[in-house]
Amino acid sequence: MNTRKRYLIKGAELINEGVRTFQDVLISDGRIQRIGLNFDVSTAEEIRAEGLLLLPGMIDDQVHFREPGLTHKADIFTESRAAVAGGITSFMEMPNVIPQTTTQELLAAKYALGAKKSLANYSFYMGVTNANLEEVLKTDTSNVCGLKIFMGSSTGDMLVDDEQILNQIFANSPMLVAVHCEDEETVRSNLAEHIEKYGEEIPIDRHPVIRSREACYKSSSLAVELARKHNTRLHILHISTAEEVELFDNQLGLSEKRITSEACVHHLWFSADDYKDKGPLIKWNPAVKSATDREALWRGLLENKIDVLATDHAPHTLEEKQNIYTKAPSGGPLVQHALMALLESHKQGKITLERLVEKMSHAPAVCFQVKERGFIREGYWADLVLVDLNGSHQVDSTNILSKCGWSPFEGQQFGASVHSTFISGHLAFHKGSFDDDILGERLVFNR
């Protein structure tokens, strides 16, 4: 086993827990040993970080790394590297793979893959179906991030639409339940109408009409109703409409909330106006909607009605994405450029660095009760990112790391870049180069 080195990060500006300070950070045995000034450690490798920001690494609570079974699109090794290069130090991955992660045996097999292949820290959701409640209730709350329910069909076939089963899951879940909310009946009816009108030539800009705001709100409001009825710990993923934002409370502190929500980078960056240029490359479920919805999501985020930032990274091959509307799958690669897009939004005045760190690092750690991660604190695991706010670079096909080889941000000039990423104290990415000698750790939870 490779031994983790000791590092001393000197001269960076720390952004942590709402405060900006200039302090040095000593990393030893994978953890933050000391935070302060004017201490010298001759046995540590020094990282000169003047002019850089030091942030806690992003914890991405929703990714699809496509392994097992869909590895022509992506795999845990390639996508975790892309995540680390993008400043994401921990991820929580979804069960709609082949075979679907819906038994304890398959869940264990997936964790074994993570241990062998992931450069980032990792956790995997247990998938829920209409027929696996007994298996679901066996899930270990201390080392599994949560249960995942598709209350609307997306990539794969994991729709849970049996109301009795939903009530049983919400009533009996021992842990956080994360849900994809789109009303299936509404979506199917809208799609049938569009096929009747357009045949095979449905315009891509009809996607937010087919997977409509009504479908989103109807499903999200049902999930909230069930959670309130059963006092379930509910987390609604990828909110995309102004109406849904109003379902959530901002009067309680995050640790007190039983119902929380997430916004994804693509819904905060793109709008329906971008379909004409990006086409199916920005086809996601839920759909990218209007600029008005996008602004409502930003307000909800800043008002603490939306709690967490994430990516919903979900690669497909470019050949698959360039198909006609009914055959082009939804989803796209985002982990490498999510933090850069968020930092660009900061430069545009949409969010402060302190709030950005809160939503991308602190809040997911609190929301999921992640043990000893998400903050720059002595004794915590050293999941850290050094960012150059002036490290301008352009996204193009030569520097895209996701296995699919494309990005919805291709051609975008970002004004910042990731200088270094520490994963559990290991300098996994530094000045454009990877060190894969030490892999990420399995996340554990204070439950």
C-alpha positions in Angstrom: 0.0 0.0 0.0 1.3 3.5 -0.9 1.9 5.8 2.0 0.3 9.2 2.0 2.8 12.1 2.0 2.7 15.0 4.3 2.0 18.4 2.7 2.2 22.0 3.8 0.0 24.3 1.8 1.3 27.8 2.2 0.0 31.2 1.3 -3.5 30.4 -0.1 -6.7 32.3 0.8 -9.0 29.8 2.5 -12.8 30.0 1.8 -14.5 28.1 4.5 -17.6 28.3 6.7 -18.4 31.8 5.5 -15.0 33.2 6.3 -12.0 34.2 4.1 -8.6 34.0 5.7 -4.9 33.6 4.8 -3.7 30.5 6.6 -1.4 27.6 6.0 -2.7 24.0 6.1 -0.6 21.0 7.2 -1.8 17.6 5.8 -0.7 14.4 7.5 -2.0 10.8 7.3 -4.7 12.0 4.9 -6.1 14.5 7.3 -5.9 18.2 8.1 -3.5 18.2 11.0 -3.1 21.9 11.6 -4.4 25.2 10.3 -2.5 28.4 11.1 0.3 30.7 10.3 4.1 30.8 10.6 4.8 27.2 11.3 7.5 25.3 9.5 7.5 21.5 9.0 10.7 20.2 7.4 9.3 16.8 6.8 6.3 18.0 4.7 6.3 18.7 1.0 5.6 22.4 0.6 3.0 23.6 -1.9 3.4 27.3 -2.6 -0.1 28.6 -3.1 0.2 32.4 -3.1 -2.5 33.9 -5.3 -4.7 30.8 -5.1 -7.9 30.0 -3.3 -8.1 26.9 -1.1 -11.6 25.4 -1.0 -13.1 22.3 0.5 -13.6 19.9 -2.4 -17.0 19.7 -4.0 -19.3 16.8 -2.8 -21.4 15.9 -5.8 -24.5 14.1 -4.6 -25.7 13.0 -8.1 -23.7 11.4 -10.8 -24.1 8.6 -13.3 -20.7 6.9 -14.1 -22.4 4.1 -16.1 -20.5 1.2 -14.6 -21.3 -1.7 -14.8 -23.0 -2.4 -18.1 -22.8 0.9 -19.9 -19.0 1.4 -20.1 -19.0 2.4 -23.7 -20.3 5.8 -22.4 -18.2 6.1 -19.2 -16.7 4.2 -16.3 -15.8 4.8 -12.7 -12.1 5.3 -13.5 -12.5 7.8 -16.3 -15.3 9.9 -14.7 -13.7 10.0 -11.3 -10.5 11.4 -12.9 -12.6 14.0 -14.7 -14.3 14.8 -11.4 -11.0 15.2 -9.6 -9.6 17.5 -12.3 -12.8 19.6 -11.9 -12.4 20.0 -8.1 -14.9 17.3 -7.1 -13.4 15.2 -4.3 -16.4 13.0 -3.5 -19.4 11.7 -5.5 -22.6 9.8 -4.9 -23.5 7.6 -7.9 -26.9 6.4 -9.2 -28.3 2.9 -9.6 -29.6 2.9 -13.2 -26.8 0.8 -14.6 -26.8 -2.8 -16.0 -27.7 -4.7 -13.9 -29.5 -2.1 -11.9 -28.2 -1.7 -8.3 -31.3 -3.1 -6.6 -30.0 -5.9 -4.4 -27.5 -5.8 -1.6 -25.3 -8.2 -3.6 -25.2 -5.9 -6.6 -24.6 -2.9 -4.3 -21.7 -4.6 -2.7 -20.2 -5.5 -6.1 -20.4 -1.8 -7.1 -18.6 -0.7 -4.0 -15.9 -3.3 -4.9 -15.6 -1.6 -8.3 -15.3 1.8 -6.6 -12.5 0.6 -4.3 -10.5 -0.7 -7.3 -11.2 2.2 -9.8 -12.2 5.5 -8.2 -9.6 8.3 -7.8 -12.3 10.4 -5.9 -14.1 9.4 -2.7 -17.3 7.5 -3.5 -20.7 6.3 -2.4 -23.4 4.5 -4.3 -27.2 4.7 -3.9 -29.4 1.7 -3.3 -32.0 1.6 -6.1 -35.7 1.3 -5.4 -38.2 -0.5 -7.7 -41.8 -1.5 -7.4 -40.7 -5.0 -6.2 -37.6 -4.8 -4.0 -38.7 -3.2 -0.7 -37.4 -6.1 1.4 -33.9 -5.6 -0.1 -34.1 -1.8 0.3 -34.7 -2.1 4.0 -31.5 -4.1 4.5 -29.4 -1.1 3.4 -26.7 -0.1 5.9 -27.3 3.6 6.8 -23.7 4.1 8.0 -21.9 3.5 4.7 -24.5 4.0 1.9 -25.5 7.6 0.9 -29.2 7.0 0.4 -32.0 5.3 -1.5 -32.9 6.5 -5.0 -36.4 6.5 -6.4 -37.2 7.4 -10.0 -40.7 8.9 -9.6 -40.4 9.6 -13.3 -38.7 7.4 -15.9 -35.3 8.6 -17.2 -32.3 6.7 -18.6 -32.9 3.0 -17.7 -36.1 1.4 -16.5 -36.5 2.0 -12.8 -39.8 3.9 -12.6 -41.6 3.5 -9.2 -45.2 4.3 -9.9 -47.0 2.0 -7.5 -48.6 4.4 -4.9 -48.8 1.7 -2.3 -45.1 0.9 -2.7 -44.2 4.6 -2.5 -46.1 4.9 0.7 -44.4 1.9 2.2 -40.9 3.2 1.2 -41.6 6.7 2.5 -43.0 5.2 5.8 -40.2 2.7 6.4 -37.0 4.2 4.9 -34.3 4.1 7.5 -32.3 6.8 5.6 -32.4 9.7 3.2 -34.6 9.1 0.1 -33.4 10.9 -3.0 -36.0 11.3 -5.8 -36.2 12.1 -9.5 -39.6 13.9 -9.8 -41.5 14.0 -13.1 -45.0 12.8 -13.5 -44.9 9.9 -15.9 -48.5 10.1 -17.1 -48.1 13.7 -17.9 -44.9 13.2 -19.8 -46.3 10.2 -21.8 -49.4 12.2 -22.8 -47.3 15.2 -23.9 -45.0 12.9 -25.9 -47.9 11.2 -27.6 -49.4 14.6 -28.7 -46.0 15.6 -30.1 -45.5 12.4 -32.0 -49.0 12.8 -33.5 -48.1 16.3 -34.6 -44.5 16.0 -35.7 -44.0 12.3 -36.2 -40.2 11.5 -36.1 -39.3 15.2 -36.5 -40.0 16.6 -33.0 -38.0 19.8 -32.6 -35.5 19.6 -29.7 -36.9 22.9 -28.2 -40.1 21.0 -27.5 -38.3 19.0 -24.8 -39.3 21.3 -21.9 -42.9 21.2 -23.2 -42.9 17.4 -23.3 -41.2 17.0 -20.0 -43.1 20.0 -18.7 -43.1 22.2 -15.7 -46.5 20.6 -14.8 -45.0 17.2 -14.8 -42.2 18.3 -12.5 -44.4 20.1 -10.0 -47.0 17.4 -9.9 -44.4 14.8 -9.0 -42.4 17.0 -6.6 -45.5 18.1 -4.7 -46.5 14.4 -4.3 -43.1 13.6 -2.9 -43.3 16.5 -0.5 -46.8 15.4 0.5 -45.6 11.8 1.2 -42.6 12.9 3.1 -44.7 15.2 5.4 -47.2 12.4 5.9 -44.5 9.9 7.0 -41.8 12.3 8.3 -39.4 10.9 5.7 -36.0 12.3 5.2 -36.6 13.4 1.6 -34.1 15.0 -0.9 -35.5 16.1 -4.2 -33.0 16.2 -7.0 -32.5 18.6 -9.9 -35.2 21.1 -9.3 -35.9 22.9 -12.6 -39.0 25.2 -12.2 -39.9 28.3 -10.4 -43.1 26.6 -9.0 -41.1 23.8 -7.4 -38.8 26.2 -5.5 -41.8 27.3 -3.5 -42.3 23.8 -2.2 -39.4 24.2 0.1 -38.8 25.9 3.5 -36.0 28.3 4.3 -37.0 29.0 7.9 -35.1 26.0 9.4 -31.4 25.4 9.5 -30.2 22.7 7.1 -29.5 20.2 9.8 -33.1 20.5 11.0 -34.8 20.1 7.7 -36.5 16.8 6.8 -37.1 17.9 3.2 -34.3 19.3 1.1 -33.6 20.0 -2.5 -30.8 20.2 -5.1 -30.1 22.4 -8.1 -27.8 21.3 -10.9 -25.3 23.3 -12.8 -26.9 22.9 -16.2 -30.2 24.3 -15.0 -28.4 27.3 -13.5 -26.3 27.9 -16.7 -28.4 27.1 -19.7 -32.0 28.1 -20.6 -34.5 27.1 -23.3 -32.9 29.8 -25.5 -29.8 27.6 -25.9 -31.6 24.6 -27.6 -31.2 26.4 -31.0 -27.4 26.2 -30.7 -26.8 23.2 -28.4 -29.6 21.0 -29.6 -29.7 17.5 -28.0 -26.4 18.2 -26.2 -28.4 20.0 -23.5 -31.2 17.4 -23.5 -31.6 16.5 -19.8 -34.4 15.1 -17.6 -35.8 17.2 -16.1 -35.5 19.5 -19.1 -33.6 22.8 -19.2 -36.5 25.3 -19.0 -37.0 29.1 -19.4 -34.6 31.9 -18.4 -37.3 32.9 -15.8 -37.0 29.4 -14.3 -33.2 29.7 -14.2 -33.4 33.0 -12.3 -35.9 31.5 -9.9 -33.5 28.7 -9.2 -30.7 31.2 -8.4 -33.0 33.0 -6.1 -34.1 29.8 -4.4 -30.4 28.9 -3.9 -29.5 32.2 -2.4 -32.6 32.2 -0.2 -31.9 28.7 1.1 -35.0 27.1 -0.4 -32.6 25.1 -2.5 -29.9 23.5 -0.4 -27.3 21.8 -2.5 -25.4 22.2 -5.8 -24.7 19.1 -7.9 -24.0 18.0 -11.5 -26.2 15.1 -12.5 -23.2 14.1 -14.7 -24.7 11.5 -17.1 -22.5 10.9 -20.2 -23.7 9.4 -23.5 -21.6 9.0 -26.7 -21.8 11.8 -29.1 -23.3 9.5 -31.7 -26.1 8.7 -29.3 -26.8 12.3 -28.5 -26.9 13.4 -32.1 -29.9 11.2 -32.9 -33.4 12.4 -33.6 -35.4 13.6 -30.5 -37.1 10.4 -29.6 -33.9 8.4 -29.7 -31.4 10.9 -28.3 -30.9 10.0 -24.6 -31.0 12.6 -21.9 -27.9 13.6 -19.9 -24.4 14.9 -20.5 -20.9 15.1 -19.0 -20.5 17.9 -16.4 -18.1 16.9 -13.5 -15.0 18.4 -15.1 -16.5 21.8 -15.7 -19.2 22.3 -13.0 -17.0 24.1 -10.6 -15.6 26.3 -13.4 -19.1 27.2 -14.4 -20.0 28.1 -10.8 -16.9 30.2 -10.4 -17.8 32.0 -13.7 -21.2 32.7 -12.2 -19.4 34.1 -9.2 -17.4 36.4 -11.5 -20.7 37.5 -13.0 -21.9 38.5 -9.5 -24.5 35.8 -9.1 -23.1 34.2 -6.0 -20.3 34.9 -3.5 -17.5 32.5 -3.0 -18.6 31.9 0.6 -22.1 30.9 -0.5 -20.7 28.8 -3.4 -18.6 26.8 -1.0 -21.5 26.4 1.4 -23.8 25.0 -1.3 -21.2 22.7 -3.1 -19.3 21.4 -0.1 -20.7 22.2 3.4 -24.4 21.6 2.6 -24.0 18.2 1.0 -21.9 17.1 3.9 -24.6 18.3 6.4 -27.5 17.1 4.2 -26.2 13.5 3.9 -24.4 13.5 7.3 -21.1 12.7 5.7 -18.5 12.0 8.3 -15.5 14.3 8.6 -15.6 15.8 5.1 -16.9 19.0 3.4 -15.2 21.5 5.7 -11.6 22.7 6.2 -11.3 21.7 9.9 -8.4 20.2 11.9 -9.0 16.4 12.1 -11.1 16.2 9.0 -10.1 14.4 5.9 -8.0 16.6 3.6 -10.4 16.9 0.6 -9.2 20.2 -0.8 -9.0 22.1 -4.0 -6.6 24.9 -5.0 -8.2 27.2 -7.5 -6.6 29.9 -9.7 -9.3 32.5 -10.2 -7.2 34.0 -13.0 -6.4 30.7 -14.7 -8.3 31.3 -17.9 -8.8 28.4 -20.3 -11.1 27.2 -23.1 -12.9 23.9 -23.2 -12.2 22.0 -26.4 -12.0 18.4 -27.5 -8.3 18.1 -26.6 -8.8 18.8 -22.9 -12.1 16.9 -22.2 -11.4 14.0 -19.8 -14.8 12.3 -19.7 -14.8 9.0 -21.7 -17.5 10.3 -24.1 -15.1 13.0 -25.4 -17.5 15.9 -25.6 -19.0 18.6 -23.4 -21.9 21.0 -23.5 -19.3 23.6 -22.5 -17.1 23.0 -25.6 -15.9 26.4 -26.9 -16.6 28.1 -23.5 -13.9 30.3 -22.1 -13.7 30.0 -18.3 -11.8 32.5 -16.3 -10.7 30.1 -13.6 -9.0 26.7 -13.4 -8.2 24.0 -10.9 -4.6 24.0 -9.8 -4.5 21.1 -7.4 -6.9 18.6 -5.9 -6.3 16.6 -2.7 -8.3 13.4 -2.1 -8.2 12.2 1.5 -4.8 13.9 1.8 -3.4 12.5 -1.5 -2.3 15.0 -4.1 -4.3 13.3 -6.9 -4.2 16.2 -9.4 -1.6 18.9 -9.7 -0.9 21.3 -12.5 -2.6 19.2 -15.1 -1.1 15.8 -14.1 -2.7 12.9 -12.2 -1.3 10.7 -9.5 -3.4 7.5 -9.4 -1.2 5.6 -6.9 -3.6 6.1 -4.1 -7.4 5.8 -4.8 -10.3 7.5 -3.0 -12.0 6.3 0.1 -15.6 5.0 0.6 -17.7 7.7 2.3 -19.1 6.9 5.7 -22.0 8.7 7.4 -22.9 9.9 10.9 -26.2 8.1 11.2 
